[in-house]
Amino acid sequence: MTEDIESVPEPIDDADIPSILHHIQSHIRRQGFFFPEHLIENFYLSLKAKPLVILAGISGTGKTRLVKLFAEALGATRDNGRFRLIPVRPDWSDPADLLGYKDLSGRFQPGPMMQVFVEARQPENRHQPYFICLDEMNLARVEHYFSDLLSVLETQEWREGEIQTQALISPATLGNPEDERTYGGLGIPENVFLIGTVNMDETTHPFSKKVLDRASTLEFNYINLQQYPQESAQAADVPAELAELNHLFVRSDYLKLADAYEPYQELVVRTTGRLVKINALLEDIHAHVGFRVRDAVCFYMIYNERYGLMDEEEAFDWQLLQKILPRIQGSHSSVRRVLLSLIKEAIGNGTSLTFNMESLMEDASPLYLAWAGGKTPLGLKHPQSARKLAYMLRRLEEDGFTSYWLS
């Protein structure tokens, strides 16, 4: 009985989260990397809301390095097997490339992701956080090789205080008792977190709404090259107590909105009201969201309020940018109308930018030129989303087609 009690990990106090994130950011900066303000907090909240995050942007902006350093700060390294970088190959066409397959002799040959899952569910490891980084995730079609994992992610449920999923490998694929003991019933362990990096260019594939609904998309496209290391890098600069944090630091606390609704009812209703207003606009271009996205956005907002990381408008700005705008693409005037309606909301009433829907439907250049040359108008309600929407409008006007991924 004593062993069972001792094996239960200590929950992390909400009041300690900002300090922990500060230590993580300090570790990253000491390695010579600097990310925009609140990006680390946003990355953490996105992982907390859903254990699948996509880092998108141009090559060389530190996407893979962010994952590695964040994991390293929590004691998950390549050496101890708790950080695994898996380069995606263009010829991947089914889940066997990640999960494994039965060979000609009848033995199951595990894929790289399955190897991590097996290790993570060992009794001595089950409270340690594991991070898998799928590098250049969209070199192959994500819906093909990642389909089983996307489906199994949707089966998460609470069982005896742990998050468990359905099994990834069918019994028919496991040809002998030894394979059955090792891989039978193995789902996605609650202490494993999945991050994909993507470069959007002519060599890659776009994402379907099935993927976007199940992930948060963090974009790395706005680069300030005049950022320099602030402190000398040191090899052993991670505080011991930080490296010993258990997986509950990153694991979701909520799977259904009912798990969080009662104590955060006002915030949930307020956030849902915002989404209802946005959905009314998105319906015209069949890009509106469902309950899955609503719940993920509400979870993000709840964690942010619990930990006191950002003000509510800034947090919602991140969610508008990451959960809503990636769904928008097209060439019709209805897409222009939606973009203009959204940017009007994102700008708010605190700036000198004028907004005439009729004239902007004909020529939106007076609006998007406000961001030309790296300028940023002051007093915007949701500045990041407004900037992205302005670039999407420019792409629509100049090329006749726009997408979150092309602007």
N, C-alpha and C positions, 0 to 999 in steps of 0.2 A: 504493500500500500504506500509506503514511504517513497519507493522508486517512482510510482505513478505521479505522486504529488510533485516530486523534484523534477520530473521530466516536462512538466507544463511550463512553457516559457513565460517570463515576466512581461506583461504588457508595457508598452512605452507610454509614459505620461504625455498627454497632449501638450502641456506647457514646455516640455523638453524638445519638441520637434523643431522650433525655429533655431535653437542653439545647435542641434545636430546638423541641420542643413547649412548653417554658417560654417561649421567645421568642415563639412564636405566641400563647400565652395572654397574655403581656404586651402584645402589640400589640392584642389584642382588648379588654383592660381599658382601655388608653389611649384607645380610641375610645368609652369610656363604657358598655361591656357587660360583665356579669359572669355567668358560667355556673357551675353547681354543681361541686363538687370532682370532679376526674377525668373530667368530661364531655368535655373536649377530647381527653384520652388515649383515651377510649372511642370518640369519633367517629373518631379517626385509626385505631385498631385495627380498627374496623368497616369502614372504607374499604379498609384493607390486606387484610383477609380476603376482601372481596367488593366490586367496584367499583359496587355499588348500595346506597344507604342511604336509609331513609325516616325523616324527622323528623316525629313526630306530636305533637299536643297542642292546647291551646286557642289561640285567636288572640292575637297580641300578645306572645308569649313569646320572640321573637327567633330563630325557626327559620331563616327566610330570611337574616337578618343573620348568623347563625353561618356559614352556607355562604359568604356573600360575604366576610366578614372572614378566614375560614380561607384561602380562595383568594387573597385580597389579600395575606396574609402571605407567600405563596409566589410573589408577583409576577404572579398571574393576575387581571387586572382587566377591567372592561367595556371600557375604552379600548383595550387591546391585543387584545381579542377572545378572551382565554383564560378569561373568566368570562361565561357566558351565562345569563340568567334567561329562562325560557320559561313564561309563564302558561298553564295548561291551561284550555281552554274546555269548557263542559258538553256541547257538541254534537259533540265529537270521538268518532268511532265506529270508525275504522280507522287503521292505521299511516301512511297517506298524510298525515295532519295533522302528523305529526312528521318523516317521512322524505322525502316528496315524491310527485309524480305526473307522468304524461305528459299534457301538455295537448293541445288539439285539433289543434295544428300538428305534433304528434309530438315536441316537445321535452320533456325532463325538467325539471320545476320543483322544485328541492330545497326540502325543509322546513327549519325552523330547526335541528333537530338534525343533519341531513345537512350543512348548511353548516359546522357546527363540526367534524364528522368530516373533511370535505375539508381544512379548514385545518390540523387537528391532524396529518394524515398527510403534510403537505408536508415535504420533507427537512430544511429549516431549523427546523421546529417539532417534529419527532417526539420530542425529548427534553424538551419543555416540558410541564408538567402543565396540562390543560384541565379546567374544572369546569362542568357543566351542572346548573342548578337548575330542576327542574320544580315551579313554584309551584302550590299547591293541586292536587296530583297526582290526587286522587280526586274532583274535580268531575265528571269523566267516568269511565266504567268502565275501569280500568287494563288489564284483561285484553283489552279491545277495541283500544285505540289503541297499547298497548305490547307486544302479543303477539309481534310479530316480533323486537323487541329482547330480550325474555325468552328466546325460543328461541335466538337467535344467541349470547347470553351463554353458553349451555350448550355451545357448540362451541369454546370457548377451548382452544387447545393451543399447545405450544411449537414454534416453527419458527425455527431458526437463532438461538436465544437471545432471541427476542421472542415475546410473546403475540399470537396472531392468531386471528381467527374467520372463519366463513363469510361470504360476501357478503350484504349487506342488501337489495340491489336486484337483481331478476332481469334477465337480458339482454333479455327481452321488453319491459321497461319503458323500456329505453334505446334510443331510436329512431334515433340517428345516431352516427357515429364520435367526434364531439367529446364527447358525453355518455358514451360508452363509456370514453374516455380519462380523464374526470374522475371518474366514479362507478362504473365497472366494477370488480368485485372488492373493493369497499370494505366492510370489516366495521367492527367497533367497535375503534378504535385503542386500544392499550394505555396511552396517555397521557391518555385521557379518563375522567373519573369522574362518575358520575351520582348526584344526590341529589334526592329528592322531598320536598316538605313537604306535610303533610296536616292538615286540621282535621276532626275527627270530629263531625258534627252531622247534622241532618235533611236538609241539602242535599247530602250527599256519599254516596259508595258505599263499602261495606266491601271488604276485600281477600280474595281467594281464597288458598288454601294455595299455589297455584302462584307467586303473587307473594311471599308470606311466606317460602317456602323459598329464594328467590333474593335476599333482602334482609335487612338488619338494621334493626330498628325501634327508634329512639331516641325516648323519650317526654318531652315537655315539659309536664307537668301540675302539678308541685309547685313553686309559685312563692313566693319570699321577696321581697316588694316592698321590704323595707328593705335593698336593695343599692344602693350609690351609686358613682359614678365615683371611682376611687382616685387617679387622676393626671390632669392636664390632657391633653386630646387634642392630638396633634401630627400634622401632615399627613405628614411624612416620617420615620416612626419605625420602618420595617421595615429591619433590618440588611441591607446589600447582599448578604452571603453567603447570607442566608435566601431572598431573592428569586431567587437564582441556583440554587437547588436543582433538580436534574433530576427527572424524573417517577418515577425509581426510589424516591424517598422514599415515594411512596404506592402504587406498583404492587405487585401481589401477587408474592410470591416462590414461591408454591406454587399449583398447579392441582389436583393430586391428592394424596391423603394419602400416597401412596408417595414424593412429592417431599420430605416432611419426616419420614417415619416413623422412619428409622434413628437420627438423632441425638436425637430427642425421643420415643423409644419409651415410656419410663416415663410421661411426661406424657400421651401419647395414650391409653395403656391406662387410666390413672387417669381421664381425662376421659370416655372411652367407657364406663367402668364406671358413672359417674354417670348418663350418658344412658340406659344400659340399665335402670337402676333407675327413672328417670323414665318411660321408654317403657312399662314394665310397668303403670304407673298410667294413662297416657294411652290405652292400647289400649282400655280400657273405654268411652271416649267417641270412639273413632276419630280421635284427635288426635295419634297417635304420629308420630315423625319417622323419616326415612330417611337414607340415606348422605350426601345432599347437605347436610343440616343437621349431621350428625355431623362432616363434614369442615370445614365453615365454623366450627363451634364449636372444633374442635381447632386450626385455623389461628389463630384469635383468641387462644387460650390460649398457643400457641407464640410468637407475636409478643410477647405480654405478657411471657413469661418471657425471651425474647431481649433485650428492651429494659429489663427490670427496672422496669416502670411501676407495677404494683399487685401486692398479694399474690394468691395463687391463688384464695382464697375470694372476694375482692372481684371479681376478673375473672370467675369463674364466675357470680357474682350478676348481673352485667351480661348474661351470655349467657342465663341462665335467664329474665331479664326480657324480653330482646329476641328470642330465637329460639324459646322454648317457650310462654310465657304468651299471646302473640298468637293462638295456635291454639285457645285454649279459649273455648268459648261454649256456651250451652244453658240449659235450664230443668229438667232432670231431676235426680233425687236422685243419679244417678251423677256428674253434674257437681259437685255439692256434695261428694261423697266424694273426688273427685280434688282439688278445691281444698283440702280439709282435709288430705289426705295430703301435698300439696305444701307447704302452709304449715307443717305440722309439721316437714318437712325444713328449710325455710328458717329457722324459728325456732331449731332446734338445742337444745342442752342448757344454754346459758349464760344463760338468763333465768329470771325467776320466773313467767312465764306458764304456767299449768296447761293440760293438754291431755287432754280425755276425749272420744274420738271419738264415743261413743254419745250423750252429752248435746249435743255440738256439732252433731250431725246434726239434732237437734230445734231447737236455738236457738244460733246462732253469735255472737250479739251480745256475750257476754262476751269473745270473742276480738277482733272488729273494733273494739270500743269502746276497746281499748287504744291505737288510733291517733286517737281522737276529739280534735278541737280542736288538731290539729297536733302532738300528742304522738308520740313515738317510743320504744318500749320499748328498753332497753339490752341489750347482750350478744347481739344476734341474729346468727346465722351468715350469713344473706343478707338484710340489712335492706331493700334496695330491693324484692326479690321478695316478701318477707313483707308489706310495706306494700301492694303492688299486689294480692296475693292477698286480703288483708283487705278491701280496697275491693271486689273482685270478689264476695266472699262477702256483703258488705253489700247490693250491688246484687241479688244472687240472692234474698236474704231479703226485701228490701223490694219488689222489682218482679216477682219470679218468673222473671226472665231475667237472665243475666249475659254479659258479653263484656269482653275486654281493652279494647276501644275505648269502652265506655260507663261504666266505673267512675269 
